């Protein structure tokens, strides 16, 4: 019996190692272009939107509050959500900018 095992040779269907790795590489490339890259682009776009928020912009927070920015610092915004009702909001917690104020045009 031991003699038969030695004569059997290599297992059938060995194929090349590249043939076994190629499907994994293709899956990773597909995963990158369908999930990772679009998410990265959305993140960069959102970060750019957050950095452009200035006083006077109407914003929506992640919690759904809508208000007008009355003061903007690097990390926090003071938002007026009702007449004489102001709250401080972390800049990272802004979901969207509804109305942008136009920058002052100094050139005439």
Order of alpha helices (4+ residues) and beta strands (2+ residues): alpha-alpha-alpha-beta-beta-beta-beta-beta
